[in-house]
Amino acid sequence: MLFGLNGNDRKVQMLDAANREVVEAMQSADPVLVDVRSAKSVLPELKSPLVLHAGPPLPFEKMTGPAQGALIGVALYEKWASTPEQARAMLERGEIALDSCHHHNAVGPMAGATSGSMPVLVVQDASSGRTAYAILNEGIGAVLRFGAYNDEVQDRLTWFEEEFGPTLSAALRHAGGVPLKPIMSKALLMGDEMHQRNAAASLMFFQALMPHLVATATGDRLLRAVNFLGQTDQFFLNLAMAAGKIIGDAGQAVNGGSIVTAMCRNGVEFGLRVSGLGNSWWTGPVNRPQGMYFAGYGPEDGNPDIGDSAILETIGLGGMALPAAPAVIGFVGSGSFEDAQEIFQRERGIVVGTQPSFQIPTLDGQAALLGIDVRLVVSSGVLPLINTGIAHRVAGIGQIGAGTVSPPLVAFEQAAKALAGTLAP
């Protein structure tokens, strides 16, 4: 018996039935990219000085370097402050409000900083009409998500707002939207696992959108959009994250069961949500990624894990589908392909279902895992493996490696105990 959550008790049987319903809802979700809009036009609360960030809610003073740098960058971009020092002072005094992306149907990579003037991807569930949002991927180098806020970052954000976002919007409206699940399914067959590697998915998205870009944009405007999309291998990451949010929220809407519907990190805490526990966060201290560092960097330079991108592992992708991406296995320091197979088989024991739409060719077409059950995690001690980029602890230096990280078991234990309390006589 696990906190009274196992056995043949009628309430436990009802929990198992709810879990089946949750998995079916997640399987049926159908995310479609329908538009790119300014964040404040779809999230009116962002018309005020409010910035959304990755992970569970966290005050500015407790944030790590990359997250603080990203928020300073937003304050400069939105012209709430004219210098980094003024921006920091405003954030420290609470003059700029902060909240979790997840609280606003959004997700963001790394720091996840999202503000009103930024264009966001608008992804709708064709099955339910539910909507999720994510900022655009900035590419590599000096980027806001790693805490950089120099002129290069500001210029790119302004271009996103004034030209690139509207260009994408016009193309998407001309296309009538782009279904994301088929792209994700095909990309898994082509070596992506949708977290560390999105090369195939990004190219297929580019292919799907290109005729509509040509139909709606011309000249240098078209050329700049095509160049950016063609050079940004991880552009689809943010699309996959928004799709993951749609799929996770489909399970959350069942309002029952013991299935994890969101996992995220803010650099200090890891947080998860469970289908039968409402919108509460169950948290524990975030861990540091283990992996491979770029030349000149080591573990002492790395930031604790951060970002909403673990929504991908929540739906069975990323580290939960590591064998799908042989090129990633060594890059994140996970050993051999045989090691990745063993990880997959071990993680099979903590889920209650699969996602038939997502098949892993290197495992003879086995379906991706789906439905992480907090009961199974706690009883087995097996934790979902999360693929992740490693950020430098100092704002603005950027990515210094890649690896994997395990969430804290205590978060799952807390959720299991709370769930048991809901089943008590």
C-alpha positions as CSV (number, residue, x, y, z in Angstrom):
1,M,0.0,0.0,0.0
2,L,1.3,3.5,-0.9
3,F,-0.4,6.1,1.3
4,G,-3.5,4.1,0.7
5,L,-3.2,4.6,-3.1
6,N,-2.8,1.0,-4.1
7,G,-5.0,-2.1,-3.8
8,N,-8.5,-3.0,-4.7
9,D,-10.4,-0.4,-2.7
10,R,-13.3,1.2,-4.6
11,K,-11.7,4.6,-4.4
12,V,-8.5,3.3,-5.8
13,Q,-10.4,1.7,-8.6
14,M,-12.0,5.0,-9.3
15,L,-8.6,6.6,-9.4
16,D,-7.4,4.0,-11.9
17,A,-10.5,4.7,-14.1
18,A,-9.8,8.4,-13.9
19,N,-6.2,7.8,-15.0
20,R,-7.5,6.0,-18.1
21,E,-9.7,8.9,-18.9
22,V,-6.7,11.3,-18.4
23,V,-4.5,9.3,-20.8
24,E,-7.3,9.1,-23.4
25,A,-7.8,12.9,-23.2
26,M,-4.0,13.5,-23.6
27,Q,-4.0,11.1,-26.6
28,S,-6.9,12.9,-28.2
29,A,-5.5,16.4,-27.9
30,D,-4.8,17.9,-31.4
31,P,-2.6,21.0,-31.1
32,V,-2.7,23.4,-34.1
33,L,-0.6,26.6,-34.6
34,V,-3.3,29.1,-35.7
35,D,-1.6,32.5,-35.3
36,V,1.2,34.6,-33.9
37,R,-0.1,37.6,-31.9
38,S,1.2,40.1,-29.4
39,A,1.0,38.6,-25.9
40,K,-1.1,41.5,-24.6
41,S,-3.7,41.0,-27.3
42,V,-4.4,37.4,-26.2
43,L,-3.5,37.8,-22.5
44,P,-4.9,41.3,-21.5
45,E,-3.3,41.1,-18.1
46,L,0.0,41.7,-19.8
47,K,-1.0,45.2,-20.7
48,S,0.3,46.2,-17.2
49,P,3.9,45.8,-16.0
50,L,3.7,42.0,-15.6
51,V,6.3,39.5,-16.7
52,L,5.7,35.7,-16.9
53,H,8.6,33.4,-16.1
54,A,9.3,29.6,-16.2
55,G,8.6,27.3,-13.4
56,P,6.5,27.7,-10.3
57,P,6.1,31.2,-9.0
58,L,9.3,32.8,-7.5
59,P,10.2,36.3,-6.3
60,F,12.9,38.1,-8.1
61,E,15.4,38.2,-5.2
62,K,15.4,34.3,-5.1
63,M,16.0,33.9,-8.8
64,T,19.3,32.7,-10.3
65,G,21.4,34.8,-12.6
66,P,19.9,33.9,-16.0
67,A,16.3,34.5,-14.8
68,Q,17.1,37.8,-13.2
69,G,19.0,38.9,-16.4
70,A,16.0,38.0,-18.6
71,L,13.6,40.0,-16.4
72,I,16.0,43.0,-16.6
73,G,16.1,42.6,-20.3
74,V,12.3,42.6,-20.5
75,A,12.1,45.8,-18.5
76,L,14.5,47.5,-20.9
77,Y,12.6,46.1,-23.9
78,E,9.2,47.3,-22.7
79,K,10.9,50.7,-21.8
80,W,9.8,50.4,-18.2
81,A,13.4,51.2,-17.4
82,S,16.2,53.0,-19.3
83,T,19.2,51.3,-17.6
84,P,19.8,47.8,-16.2
85,E,20.3,49.3,-12.8
86,Q,16.9,51.0,-12.9
87,A,15.3,47.8,-14.1
88,R,16.9,45.8,-11.3
89,A,15.7,48.3,-8.7
90,M,12.1,48.3,-10.1
91,L,12.1,44.5,-9.9
92,E,13.5,44.4,-6.4
93,R,10.8,46.9,-5.2
94,G,8.1,44.8,-6.8
95,E,7.1,47.6,-9.3
96,I,7.1,44.9,-12.0
97,A,4.8,42.0,-11.2
98,L,5.9,38.4,-11.8
99,D,4.0,35.2,-12.3
100,S,4.4,31.7,-13.7
101,C,3.8,31.2,-17.4
102,H,1.7,28.2,-16.6
103,H,-0.8,30.4,-14.7
104,H,-1.6,32.1,-18.0
105,N,-1.8,29.1,-20.3
106,A,1.7,29.7,-21.5
107,V,5.2,28.0,-21.4
108,G,8.6,29.5,-21.9
109,P,12.1,27.9,-22.4
110,M,14.9,28.5,-19.9
111,A,14.1,31.8,-18.1
112,G,10.8,31.9,-20.0
113,A,10.4,35.7,-19.7
114,T,7.2,36.7,-21.5
115,S,5.8,40.3,-21.7
116,G,3.0,42.1,-23.4
117,S,4.8,43.4,-26.5
118,M,6.3,40.1,-27.4
119,P,4.7,38.1,-30.2
120,V,3.6,34.6,-29.0
121,L,2.7,31.4,-30.8
122,V,-1.1,30.8,-30.5
123,V,-1.7,27.0,-30.4
124,Q,-5.3,25.7,-30.2
125,D,-6.6,22.2,-29.5
126,A,-8.7,21.3,-32.4
127,S,-10.6,18.9,-30.2
128,S,-11.6,21.3,-27.3
129,G,-10.7,24.8,-28.4
130,R,-8.3,25.1,-25.5
131,T,-5.4,27.5,-26.2
132,A,-1.8,27.7,-25.2
133,Y,0.9,30.3,-25.8
134,A,4.7,30.4,-26.1
135,I,7.2,33.0,-27.1
136,L,9.2,32.7,-30.3
137,N,12.6,30.8,-30.3
138,E,15.4,33.3,-30.5
139,G,18.0,31.0,-31.9
140,I,21.5,30.7,-30.4
141,G,24.1,33.1,-29.1
142,A,23.2,36.1,-27.0
143,V,19.5,35.5,-26.2
144,L,17.1,36.7,-23.6
145,R,16.2,33.2,-22.3
146,F,19.7,32.8,-21.0
147,G,19.7,36.2,-19.4
148,A,21.3,38.4,-22.0
149,Y,19.9,41.9,-22.5
150,N,22.5,43.7,-24.7
151,D,21.7,45.6,-27.9
152,E,21.7,42.5,-30.1
153,V,19.0,40.9,-27.9
154,Q,17.0,44.1,-27.8
155,D,17.2,44.5,-31.6
156,R,16.1,41.0,-32.2
157,L,13.1,41.3,-29.8
158,T,12.1,44.5,-31.6
159,W,12.3,42.8,-35.0
160,F,10.2,40.0,-33.6
161,E,7.6,42.5,-32.5
162,E,7.5,44.8,-35.5
163,E,8.2,42.5,-38.4
164,F,8.8,38.8,-37.9
165,G,5.8,38.1,-35.7
166,P,3.3,39.9,-38.1
167,T,5.0,38.1,-41.0
168,L,4.4,34.7,-39.4
169,S,0.8,35.7,-38.5
170,A,-0.1,36.6,-42.1
171,A,1.4,33.3,-43.4
172,L,-0.4,31.2,-40.7
173,R,-3.7,32.9,-41.4
174,H,-3.2,32.3,-45.1
175,A,-2.5,28.6,-44.4
176,G,-5.4,28.2,-42.1
177,G,-3.1,27.0,-39.3
178,V,-0.5,24.3,-39.1
179,P,-1.3,21.1,-37.3
180,L,1.6,20.2,-35.0
181,K,1.0,16.6,-34.1
182,P,1.8,15.2,-37.6
183,I,5.1,17.2,-37.7
184,M,6.0,15.9,-34.2
185,S,5.2,12.3,-35.2
186,K,7.3,12.5,-38.4
187,A,10.2,14.2,-36.6
188,L,10.4,11.3,-34.1
189,L,10.9,9.0,-37.1
190,M,13.7,11.3,-38.3
191,G,15.9,11.5,-35.2
192,D,14.3,14.2,-33.1
193,E,13.2,13.7,-29.5
194,M,11.6,17.2,-29.4
195,H,13.7,18.7,-26.6
196,Q,17.4,18.8,-27.3
197,R,16.9,18.1,-31.0
198,N,14.2,19.6,-33.2
199,A,16.2,19.8,-36.5
200,A,13.7,17.7,-38.5
201,A,10.6,19.3,-37.0
202,S,11.9,22.8,-37.6
203,L,12.6,22.0,-41.3
204,M,9.2,20.3,-41.7
205,F,7.5,23.4,-40.2
206,F,9.5,25.6,-42.5
207,Q,8.4,23.4,-45.4
208,A,4.7,23.7,-44.4
209,L,4.9,27.4,-44.0
210,M,7.1,28.4,-46.9
211,P,4.4,28.6,-49.6
212,H,2.3,30.9,-47.4
213,L,5.3,33.1,-46.5
214,V,5.8,33.6,-50.2
215,A,2.2,34.3,-50.7
216,T,2.0,37.0,-48.0
217,A,5.5,38.6,-47.8
218,T,7.9,40.1,-50.3
219,G,11.4,41.5,-50.7
220,D,13.7,41.9,-47.7
221,R,10.9,41.2,-45.2
222,L,10.4,37.7,-46.8
223,L,14.2,37.2,-47.0
224,R,14.8,38.0,-43.3
225,A,12.0,35.6,-42.2
226,V,13.3,32.8,-44.4
227,N,16.9,33.3,-43.3
228,F,15.9,33.2,-39.6
229,L,13.7,30.1,-39.9
230,G,16.2,28.3,-42.1
231,Q,19.1,28.9,-39.6
232,T,17.2,28.2,-36.4
233,D,17.4,24.4,-35.8
234,Q,15.5,24.7,-32.5
235,F,12.7,26.9,-33.7
236,F,10.2,24.1,-33.3
237,L,11.1,23.6,-29.6
238,N,8.7,26.4,-28.5
239,L,6.0,25.0,-30.8
240,A,6.5,21.6,-29.3
241,M,6.3,23.1,-25.8
242,A,3.0,24.8,-26.6
243,A,1.7,21.5,-28.0
244,G,2.8,19.8,-24.8
245,K,0.9,22.4,-22.8
246,I,-2.2,21.6,-24.8
247,I,-1.8,17.9,-24.3
248,G,-1.0,18.2,-20.5
249,D,-3.9,20.6,-20.0
250,A,-6.3,18.1,-21.7
251,G,-5.4,15.6,-19.0
252,Q,-5.7,18.3,-16.3
253,A,-9.2,19.1,-17.4
254,V,-10.4,15.6,-16.4
255,N,-9.9,16.7,-12.8
256,G,-9.2,13.3,-11.5
257,G,-6.5,10.6,-11.3
258,S,-2.8,10.6,-10.3
259,I,-1.2,11.6,-13.7
260,V,1.4,14.3,-13.9
261,T,0.2,17.0,-16.3
262,A,3.0,19.5,-16.0
263,M,6.7,19.6,-14.9
264,C,8.7,22.8,-14.9
265,R,11.7,24.4,-13.2
266,N,12.6,28.0,-12.2
267,G,16.2,27.5,-11.3
268,V,15.5,27.1,-7.6
269,E,12.4,24.8,-7.5
270,F,11.1,22.0,-9.6
271,G,7.3,21.9,-9.7
272,L,4.7,19.4,-11.0
273,R,0.9,19.3,-11.3
274,V,-1.3,16.3,-11.0
275,S,-4.6,15.7,-12.8
276,G,-6.5,15.0,-9.6
277,L,-5.1,17.9,-7.5
278,G,-6.2,21.0,-9.3
279,N,-3.7,23.7,-10.2
280,S,-1.6,23.2,-7.1
281,W,2.2,22.9,-7.5
282,W,4.1,20.2,-5.7
283,T,7.7,21.3,-5.4
284,G,11.2,20.3,-4.4
285,P,14.7,21.7,-4.8
286,V,15.8,21.7,-8.4
287,N,18.8,19.6,-9.3
288,R,21.8,20.4,-11.4
289,P,22.1,18.8,-14.8
290,Q,24.7,16.1,-15.4
291,G,26.2,16.1,-18.8
292,M,28.7,17.4,-21.3
293,Y,30.1,20.9,-21.0
294,F,31.5,23.0,-23.9
295,A,35.2,23.6,-23.9
296,G,36.4,26.0,-21.1
297,Y,33.4,25.3,-18.8
298,G,32.6,22.8,-16.1
299,P,30.0,22.0,-13.4
300,E,31.1,24.9,-11.2
301,D,29.9,27.3,-14.0
302,G,26.5,25.7,-14.5
303,N,23.1,27.1,-13.3
304,P,20.6,24.8,-11.6
305,D,18.0,23.4,-14.0
306,I,15.5,26.0,-15.4
307,G,12.7,26.2,-17.9
308,D,9.2,25.0,-18.8
309,S,10.5,22.7,-21.5
310,A,10.1,19.6,-19.2
311,I,6.5,19.8,-20.4
312,L,7.9,17.6,-23.2
313,E,8.9,14.9,-20.8
314,T,5.5,15.2,-19.3
315,I,4.0,14.0,-22.5
316,G,6.5,11.3,-23.1
317,L,9.1,13.1,-25.3
318,G,12.6,14.5,-24.6
319,G,14.4,12.3,-22.1
320,M,11.4,10.0,-21.9
321,A,11.9,9.2,-25.6
322,L,15.7,9.3,-25.7
323,P,16.2,6.3,-28.0
324,A,14.4,8.2,-30.8
325,A,17.4,10.5,-31.1
326,P,20.7,8.6,-31.2
327,A,22.6,11.8,-32.0
328,V,21.4,13.3,-28.7
329,I,22.4,10.4,-26.5
330,G,26.1,11.1,-26.5
331,F,25.6,14.9,-26.6
332,V,23.8,14.9,-23.3
333,G,26.2,12.4,-21.7
334,S,23.7,9.5,-21.4
335,G,26.1,6.8,-22.4
336,S,25.4,4.4,-25.2
337,F,22.3,3.6,-27.2
338,E,21.9,0.4,-25.1
339,D,21.9,2.7,-22.0
340,A,19.1,4.8,-23.5
341,Q,17.1,1.6,-24.2
342,E,17.5,0.6,-20.6
343,I,16.3,4.0,-19.4
344,F,13.3,3.8,-21.6
345,Q,12.4,0.3,-20.3
346,R,12.8,1.5,-16.7
347,E,10.6,4.5,-17.3
348,R,7.9,2.2,-18.8
349,G,7.3,1.2,-15.2
350,I,6.1,4.7,-14.1
351,V,3.5,5.3,-16.8
352,V,0.0,3.9,-17.3
353,G,-0.2,4.4,-21.1
354,T,1.4,5.2,-24.4
355,Q,0.9,7.8,-27.2
356,P,0.2,5.8,-30.4
357,S,0.7,9.0,-32.5
358,F,4.4,9.1,-31.4
359,Q,6.4,6.1,-32.4
360,I,10.1,5.4,-31.8
361,P,11.7,3.8,-34.9
362,T,14.8,2.6,-33.1
363,L,12.6,0.6,-30.8
364,D,10.8,-1.2,-33.6
365,G,8.1,1.4,-33.6
366,Q,7.1,1.2,-30.0
367,A,4.8,4.0,-28.9
368,A,6.1,6.8,-26.8
369,L,5.3,6.6,-23.1
370,L,2.4,8.6,-21.7
371,G,0.8,9.2,-18.3
372,I,3.4,9.5,-15.6
373,D,1.7,8.2,-12.4
374,V,2.9,9.8,-9.1
375,R,2.1,6.5,-7.4
376,L,4.4,4.5,-9.6
377,V,7.2,7.0,-9.3
378,V,7.1,7.0,-5.5
379,S,6.7,3.2,-5.1
380,S,9.5,2.4,-7.6
381,G,11.8,5.3,-6.9
382,V,12.2,5.7,-10.7
383,L,12.2,9.3,-11.8
384,P,11.4,10.7,-15.3
385,L,14.6,11.6,-17.1
386,I,14.6,15.2,-18.4
387,N,16.9,16.4,-21.3
388,T,18.1,19.9,-20.8
389,G,20.5,22.6,-21.9
390,I,22.9,23.8,-19.3
391,A,22.9,27.6,-18.7
392,H,25.9,29.5,-17.2
393,R,25.0,30.7,-13.8
394,V,26.0,34.3,-14.8
395,A,23.3,36.1,-16.8
396,G,24.0,36.5,-20.5
397,I,26.8,34.0,-21.1
398,G,24.4,31.5,-22.4
399,Q,24.4,27.8,-22.9
400,I,27.6,26.1,-21.8
401,G,26.5,22.4,-22.2
402,A,23.8,19.9,-22.4
403,G,22.8,17.0,-20.2
404,T,20.0,15.3,-18.3
405,V,18.5,15.9,-14.9
406,S,16.2,14.1,-12.6
407,P,13.4,15.9,-10.7
408,P,13.4,15.7,-6.9
409,L,11.5,12.6,-5.5
410,V,10.0,14.8,-2.7
411,A,7.8,16.6,-5.2
412,F,6.1,13.3,-6.2
413,E,5.9,12.2,-2.6
414,Q,4.1,15.4,-1.6
415,A,1.7,15.0,-4.4
416,A,1.0,11.3,-3.6
417,K,0.3,12.2,0.1
418,A,-2.0,15.0,-1.0
419,L,-3.8,12.6,-3.3
420,A,-4.2,10.1,-0.5
421,G,-5.8,12.8,1.6
422,T,-8.5,13.3,-1.1
423,L,-9.3,9.6,-0.9
424,A,-9.5,9.3,2.9
425,P,-12.9,8.3,4.3
